[in-house]
């Protein structure tokens, strides 16, 4: 027997379900048809009932006549329908869902990024009749975000802060030259990424990039690793072994943590830099090589030189071009972009979609000092990613060690001037970028407008 089709007229639906006042129902219908957000209602069985407004038709590609009476997941085909359906969550808990990100497949087969909000539908006596879902097309925002991301990205490096933009500006020219480069910056700040990018942008990009961590290998073994050895050089040397410099011939050799090398080894490194040749361990004949050297250290090489633990002549040979990487705590405006990038990379590797973090999590990240820099941020997000079952990382997913540090009160004996704090500086810069538009600034910071207003007031920021 054919099931009776539910009423298709919006006014009838409002009169029967929402109220007994025809004028109120008609006004509701006019409002729903005029908004740019898609709106539809479902019954307890999750069939679309009563109304499916104009914006819902445009976003999904289905007409109201096609949609009404069908299961919502047959029309609103979202990637979270089966696993994290917000309608089922609202029905189970009675609580509304706000701004849950998702991707739907419209009628033509294209992906559309949306944000979803849901709530219960009740009659005048408070009885639950069904649910309503409101969804917003985020395609334009995603397009703009991609364009912004490309603007603030060079290779695997991301950043909109002034130090990163300055680095992006000079890196192509540095890479094009064949000069020796010294990269200095704290651990976890991306020195290896910069070294790899220099190689990839250089004329040597089709040749090997050979890396070695000078601080991870004992000095006695490091010499043989760098220069190789000949048969019979020592007891177990049964055949010749090429070193890293020979393996990197015509390419780039990246010497990480060069500040940990001994003065004796520094003499031999100086010879490679000056004469482009070396003698393997146990050998007598010099071998000529054509390599570009990029060195890095988390230590201040100048201070090591002043202390007498690093040779002056080697320092000046390395310091032809010096790049200094800024700690993450001094470029916090880069954190939202880094979060998006790192979560996208985790998703591509592990196959689970986590679209972002909650406002509370972003606030914790922006207020944290990050002694471990980008590497620490990556570890925090990977921990949270593994535990997260929904589309957004929440506070409960974060490592307890991070939470203990992030929520620790600031020592009152060291007062911080909010006008000079990095957070206030970041907000000022982004507000200036958007000519004082707080909506755009909040979106770029990854926080709500309310959170941004609260911070502006708390930090005494005068926005343009």
Secondary structure, DSSP 8 states (H G I E B T S, - for coil): ---------HHHHIIIII-S-HHHHHHHHHHHHHSSSEEEEE-TT-BEEEEE-HHHHHHHS--HHHHTTSBHHHHSEETTTTTS-HHHHHHHHS--EEEEEEEEE-TTS-EEEEEEEEEEEE-TT--EEEEEEEEEE-HHHHHHHHHHHHHTEETTEE--SHHHHHHHHHHHHHHHS---EEEE--TTS-HHHHHHHHHHTSTTTTS-EEEEETTSS-HHHHHHHHH-B-TTSSTT--S-B--HHHHTTTSEEEEETGGGS-HHHHHHHHHHHHHSEE--BT--S-EE---EEEEEESS-HHHHHHHTSS-HHHHHHHTTEEEE---GGG-GGGHHHHHHHHHHHHHHHH-----EE-HHHHHHHHH---TTHHHHHHHHHHHHHHH--SSEE-GGGS-HHHHHHHTS---TTS---GGGSHHHHHHHHHHHHTTT-HHHHHHHHTS-HHHHHHHHHHTT----
